[in-house]
């Protein structure tokens, strides 16, 4: 997934910037080296290095992202309320949104829009998260980022019924790094995973965060490792929204839908944080009645039943 802006009015009269809340999930692979090797080191990738000064490029990016967040907020975007009376959804809507988000890829393997239909992908093993930082991230920010990630992991575990936590022997790395030090942290994580993580090394200015996931098994549908990168230059709310979106999409919801509301799986950026609708999607994804590798047609009757149970109402069509 890649999160980047699209059309909003602001910033020097340029026609617009609204975040393309799209998590690009590159093609999964069966290469066994992508399965993380056991490590005695617990949650962190390495002891925190000394904080170092940022470059002019990083400082300019920080200013740009701060202006982006301010503009979004003045337009009523980046909501944190999870939805309300103005954003009702029915069982029919929930089932439709699940199909669009879980069974389609937003991008092709080469990064072009329109990745096409896919099978159901998710983790079968516990998700063990490590939080890693670039040298430019100060201790106080590391403490906040770690606490936010830990709290969110607990919420995701409750929503999915699947083991998700900051834990030893990680298989899901969440990296907070600046333009100056992202490569250093990626080098260390890449060595641990045995994969170069090429997709995360060169990010355009309008990419605020991204995630890649790798898998194996039949249809390469079982996720075995994932890496998310959050720009350290992001201001607080964009930073937190990246945590919510990238980890959730790394669990197996790779697409966005313009019809999904209230949802972070929508490129309009109305909502910054995971909503009740999104928790329902995640709970459906990890329901035992669905099987990893199922195609959309096979899963549809089960998805409809799950949506009805989640909303307490019958589907209308």
C-alpha positions as a printed NumPy array, in Angstrom:
array([[  0.   ,   0.   ,   0.   ],
       [  1.149,   3.486,  -0.748],
       [ -0.462,   6.48 ,   0.85 ],
       [ -0.164,   9.672,  -1.171],
       [ -2.176,  12.818,  -1.824],
       [ -4.679,  13.552,  -4.512],
       [ -6.792,  16.585,  -5.331],
       [ -7.44 ,  19.026,  -2.522],
       [ -7.506,  22.769,  -2.855],
       [ -4.698,  24.443,  -1.02 ],
       [ -0.978,  24.972,  -1.039],
       [ -0.252,  27.734,  -3.475],
       [ -3.449,  27.409,  -5.463],
       [ -2.494,  24.057,  -6.955],
       [ -5.645,  22.26 ,  -7.964],
       [ -5.737,  19.76 ,  -5.2  ],
       [ -4.205,  17.123,  -2.988],
       [ -6.228,  14.358,  -1.44 ],
       [ -4.433,  11.322,  -0.094],
       [ -4.617,   8.293,  -2.276],
       [ -5.122,   5.882,   0.564],
       [ -3.809,   2.984,  -1.423],
       [ -1.648,   0.242,  -0.048],
       [  0.37 ,  -1.26 ,  -2.85 ],
       [  0.882,  -4.921,  -2.039],
       [  3.606,  -6.204,  -4.371],
       [  3.34 ,  -9.759,  -5.643],
       [  3.757, -12.321,  -2.911],
       [  6.41 , -14.965,  -3.283],
       [  7.078, -18.489,  -2.108],
       [ 10.772, -17.841,  -1.604],
       [ 11.496, -19.374,   1.828],
       [ 13.993, -16.645,   2.703],
       [ 11.067, -14.272,   3.124],
       [ 10.036, -16.1  ,   6.277],
       [ 11.707, -14.208,   9.164],
       [ 14.431, -16.104,  10.955],
       [ 14.306, -16.483,  14.721],
       [ 16.122, -13.714,  16.572],
       [ 16.759, -13.295,  20.288],
       [ 16.172,  -9.547,  19.997],
       [ 12.62 ,  -8.652,  21.129],
       [ 10.496,  -5.847,  19.717],
       [ 13.101,  -3.398,  18.492],
       [ 15.276,  -4.061,  15.484],
       [ 18.309,  -2.551,  17.218],
       [ 19.175,  -0.402,  20.23 ],
       [ 18.151,   3.201,  19.568],
       [ 21.014,   4.974,  17.791],
       [ 21.984,   8.516,  18.719],
       [ 19.586,  11.116,  17.301],
       [ 21.153,  13.011,  14.421],
       [ 20.286,  16.256,  12.706],
       [ 18.029,  16.187,   9.661],
       [ 18.913,  17.461,   6.217],
       [ 17.355,  20.43 ,   4.47 ],
       [ 15.46 ,  17.998,   2.267],
       [ 13.933,  16.257,   5.272],
       [ 13.106,  19.602,   6.904],
       [ 11.352,  20.772,   3.737],
       [  9.383,  17.528,   3.602],
       [  8.331,  17.98 ,   7.224],
       [  7.034,  21.473,   6.43 ],
       [  5.166,  20.202,   3.37 ],
       [  3.481,  17.387,   5.286],
       [  2.49 ,  19.749,   8.062],
       [  0.773,  21.968,   5.485],
       [ -0.974,  18.943,   3.993],
       [ -2.385,  17.895,   7.372],
       [ -3.519,  21.43 ,   8.183],
       [ -5.332,  21.744,   4.867],
       [ -7.015,  18.375,   5.269],
       [ -8.256,  19.281,   8.724],
       [ -9.665,  22.634,   7.607],
       [-11.744,  20.735,   5.033],
       [-13.213,  18.395,   7.633],
       [-11.116,  15.435,   6.509],
       [ -9.024,  13.058,   8.648],
       [-11.978,  12.416,  10.944],
       [-11.215,  10.554,  14.15 ],
       [-14.769,   9.79 ,  15.301],
       [-15.088,   6.419,  13.562],
       [-18.32 ,   7.448,  11.849],
       [-21.732,   8.257,  13.222],
       [-25.344,   9.006,  12.26 ],
       [-24.123,  10.638,   9.067],
       [-22.328,   7.46 ,   7.921],
       [-24.731,   4.507,   8.287],
       [-23.982,   1.237,   6.512],
       [-26.127,  -1.804,   5.874],
       [-25.349,  -5.511,   5.623],
       [-25.527,  -5.231,   1.84 ],
       [-23.032,  -2.371,   1.854],
       [-20.692,  -4.199,   4.22 ],
       [-20.674,  -7.361,   2.084],
       [-20.074,  -5.324,  -1.077],
       [-17.245,  -3.374,   0.519],
       [-15.596,  -6.522,   1.816],
       [-15.556,  -8.07 ,  -1.644],
       [-14.063,  -4.956,  -3.214],
       [-11.388,  -4.501,  -0.552],
       [-10.383,  -8.11 ,   0.168],
       [-10.626,  -9.656,  -3.306],
       [ -9.024,  -6.987,  -5.486],
       [ -5.55 ,  -5.464,  -5.705],
       [ -5.341,  -1.737,  -6.255],
       [ -2.099,  -1.999,  -8.216],
       [ -0.48 ,  -4.373, -10.679],
       [  2.882,  -5.987,  -9.83 ],
       [  4.562,  -3.145, -11.751],
       [  2.79 ,  -0.483,  -9.706],
       [  0.152,   0.533, -12.229],
       [ -3.449,   1.163, -11.06 ],
       [ -5.948,  -1.641, -11.458],
       [ -4.393,  -4.798, -10.075],
       [ -7.434,  -6.959, -10.756],
       [ -9.122,  -9.73 ,  -8.821],
       [ -7.247, -11.785,  -6.238],
       [ -7.835, -14.587,  -3.746],
       [ -8.343, -14.098,  -0.015],
       [ -4.998, -13.416,   1.676],
       [ -4.323, -13.307,   5.402],
       [ -1.969, -14.454,   8.145],
       [ -2.28 , -17.983,   9.501],
       [  0.566, -17.544,  12.005],
       [  0.579, -15.002,  14.851],
       [  1.512, -11.48 ,  13.735],
       [  4.577, -10.42 ,  15.727],
       [  5.325,  -6.728,  15.288],
       [  8.649,  -4.959,  15.694],
       [  8.906,  -1.164,  15.797],
       [ 12.125,   0.242,  14.308],
       [ 13.401,   3.803,  14.068],
       [ 15.771,   5.842,  12.007],
       [ 18.532,   7.732,  13.794],
       [ 16.751,  11.068,  13.294],
       [ 13.705,  10.089,  15.398],
       [ 14.058,  11.512,  18.932],
       [ 13.416,   9.354,  22.027],
       [ 10.148,  11.117,  22.933],
       [  8.715,  10.43 ,  19.478],
       [  9.881,   6.805,  19.607],
       [  8.011,   6.375,  22.872],
       [  4.791,   7.775,  21.357],
       [  5.087,   5.739,  18.152],
       [  5.744,   2.521,  20.053],
       [  2.816,   3.152,  22.412],
       [  0.479,   3.946,  19.501],
       [  1.549,   0.814,  17.633],
       [  1.194,  -1.375,  20.713],
       [ -2.276,  -0.013,  21.501],
       [ -3.401,  -0.423,  17.9  ],
       [ -2.097,  -3.992,  17.759],
       [ -4.276,  -4.832,  20.766],
       [ -7.285,  -3.322,  19.014],
       [ -6.586,  -5.313,  15.851],
       [ -6.237,  -8.514,  17.866],
       [ -9.661,  -7.911,  19.413],
       [-11.228,  -7.091,  16.047],
       [ -9.818, -10.129,  14.244],
       [ -9.572, -12.703,  17.016],
       [ -6.068, -13.331,  15.65 ],
       [ -2.843, -13.033,  17.699],
       [ -1.336,  -9.605,  16.89 ],
       [  1.163,  -7.922,  19.218],
       [  4.577,  -6.36 ,  19.55 ],
       [  6.586,  -9.493,  20.27 ],
       [  9.956, -11.253,  19.888],
       [ 10.915, -12.962,  16.607],
       [  9.023, -10.36 ,  14.541],
       [  7.462, -11.01 ,  11.154],
       [  5.839,  -7.569,  10.675],
       [  8.224,  -4.608,  10.862],
       [  6.872,  -1.074,  11.291],
       [  9.602,   1.44 ,  10.465],
       [  9.561,   5.13 ,  11.358],
       [ 12.35 ,   6.818,   9.452],
       [ 13.153,  10.057,   7.701],
       [ 14.324,  10.68 ,   4.179],
       [ 17.86 ,  10.719,   5.6  ],
       [ 17.919,   7.362,   7.379],
       [ 15.214,   5.159,   5.845],
       [ 17.791,   3.269,   3.798],
       [ 19.849,   2.389,   6.878],
       [ 16.883,   0.835,   8.685],
       [ 15.702,  -0.962,   5.548],
       [ 19.172,  -2.455,   5.119],
       [ 18.959,  -3.993,   8.574],
       [ 15.416,  -5.305,   8.139],
       [ 16.195,  -6.576,   4.63 ],
       [ 19.101,  -8.581,   6.019],
       [ 16.804, -10.164,   8.587],
       [ 14.149, -11.075,   6.026],
       [ 16.516, -12.015,   3.221],
       [ 14.727,  -9.659,   0.818],
       [ 16.038,  -6.327,  -0.557],
       [ 12.727,  -4.473,   0.047],
       [ 13.277,  -2.529,  -3.152],
       [  9.693,  -1.227,  -3.21 ],
       [ 10.251,   0.824,  -0.047],
       [ 13.57 ,   2.458,  -0.839],
       [ 12.579,   5.255,  -3.172],
       [  9.407,   7.072,  -2.147],
       [  8.081,  10.12 ,  -3.934],
       [  7.436,  13.244,  -1.856],
       [  3.696,  12.608,  -1.958],
       [  4.045,   9.109,  -0.49 ],
       [  3.602,   9.332,   3.268],
       [  3.708,   5.65 ,   4.167],
       [  3.706,   2.259,   2.479],
       [  3.53 ,  -1.458,   3.221],
       [  4.652,  -4.582,   1.4  ],
       [  3.651,  -8.14 ,   2.305],
       [  5.093, -11.492,   1.313],
       [  3.516, -14.919,   1.372],
       [  3.614, -18.547,   0.413],
       [  1.429, -21.625,   0.309],
       [ -1.219, -22.447,  -2.259],
       [ -1.793, -19.424,  -4.427],
       [  0.796, -17.596,  -2.323],
       [ -2.138, -16.486,  -0.19 ],
       [ -0.721, -17.099,   3.285],
       [  1.122, -13.997,   4.449],
       [  4.434, -14.769,   6.145],
       [  6.076, -11.34 ,   6.474],
       [  5.322,  -7.649,   6.014],
       [  7.166,  -4.341,   6.278],
       [  5.539,  -0.932,   6.703],
       [  7.372,   2.381,   6.398],
       [  6.034,   5.6  ,   7.928],
       [  7.811,   8.827,   7.107],
       [  9.234,  10.37 ,  10.279],
       [  8.498,  13.777,   8.778],
       [  4.737,  13.189,   9.134],
       [  2.923,  15.347,  11.713],
       [  1.13 ,  13.56 ,  14.532],
       [ -2.254,  12.786,  12.972],
       [ -0.904,  11.756,   9.561],
       [  1.63 ,   9.613,  11.383],
       [ -1.094,   7.903,  13.418],
       [ -3.298,   7.458,  10.342],
       [ -0.392,   5.737,   8.605],
       [ -0.051,   3.308,  11.523],
       [ -3.749,   2.472,  11.288],
       [ -3.886,   2.086,   7.544],
       [ -0.64 ,   0.289,   6.775],
       [ -0.891,  -2.351,   9.487],
       [ -4.567,  -3.026,   8.727],
       [ -3.891,  -3.43 ,   5.018],
       [ -0.884,  -5.6  ,   5.76 ],
       [ -3.269,  -7.997,   7.501],
       [ -4.984,  -8.807,   4.187],
       [ -7.184,  -5.938,   2.991],
       [ -5.125,  -4.681,   0.021],
       [ -7.597,  -2.541,  -1.906],
       [ -9.564,   0.689,  -1.483],
       [-13.143,   1.35 ,  -2.526],
       [-14.763,   4.755,  -3.132],
       [-18.016,   3.244,  -1.838],
       [-16.578,   2.23 ,   1.555],
       [-17.809,   4.613,   4.272],
       [-17.027,   5.166,   7.075],
       [-13.646,   3.663,   6.264],
       [ -9.918,   4.196,   5.954],
       [-10.071,   1.853,   2.957],
       [-11.141,   4.738,   0.753],
       [ -8.942,   7.2  ,  -1.101],
       [-10.92 ,  10.285,  -0.033],
       [ -9.2  ,  10.54 ,   3.38 ],
       [-12.409,  11.426,   5.151],
       [-11.35 ,   9.178,   8.025],
       [ -7.879,   9.096,   9.508],
       [ -8.341,   6.177,  11.896],
       [ -9.876,   2.707,  11.808],
       [-13.675,   2.813,  12.041],
       [-16.328,   0.397,  13.329],
       [-17.03 ,  -0.489,   9.687],
       [-13.342,  -1.384,   9.243],
       [-13.286,  -3.483,  12.392],
       [-16.21 ,  -5.432,  10.929],
       [-14.224,  -6.006,   7.716],
       [-11.236,  -7.295,   9.683],
       [-13.42 ,  -9.556,  11.799],
       [-14.937, -11.014,   8.641],
       [-11.499, -11.491,   7.072],
       [-10.326, -13.647,   9.966],
       [-13.559, -15.557,  10.506],
       [-12.883, -19.309,  10.446],
       [-15.709, -19.858,   7.954],
       [-13.585, -18.209,   5.288],
       [-10.485, -20.011,   4.042],
       [ -7.177, -18.482,   3.011],
       [ -6.919, -18.713,  -0.804],
       [-10.697, -18.652,  -1.44 ],
       [-11.798, -16.799,  -4.556],
       [-14.554, -14.207,  -4.505],
       [-17.296, -16.408,  -5.982],
       [-16.629, -19.202,  -3.52 ],
       [-16.551, -16.829,  -0.56 ],
       [-19.601, -14.724,  -1.484],
       [-22.352, -16.675,   0.336],
       [-20.206, -16.8  ,   3.481],
       [-19.375, -13.101,   3.215],
       [-23.078, -12.269,   2.959],
       [-23.836, -14.354,   6.037],
       [-21.017, -12.693,   7.988],
       [-22.176,  -9.214,   6.977],
       [-25.703, -10.015,   8.132],
       [-24.384, -11.224,  11.481],
       [-22.207,  -8.137,  11.945],
       [-25.046,  -5.708,  11.316],
       [-27.932,  -7.72 ,  12.706],
       [-29.984,  -7.33 ,   9.543],
       [-30.769,  -9.238,   6.38 ],
       [-29.198,  -8.377,   3.037],
       [-31.503,  -6.648,   0.593],
       [-30.072,  -8.218,  -2.565]])
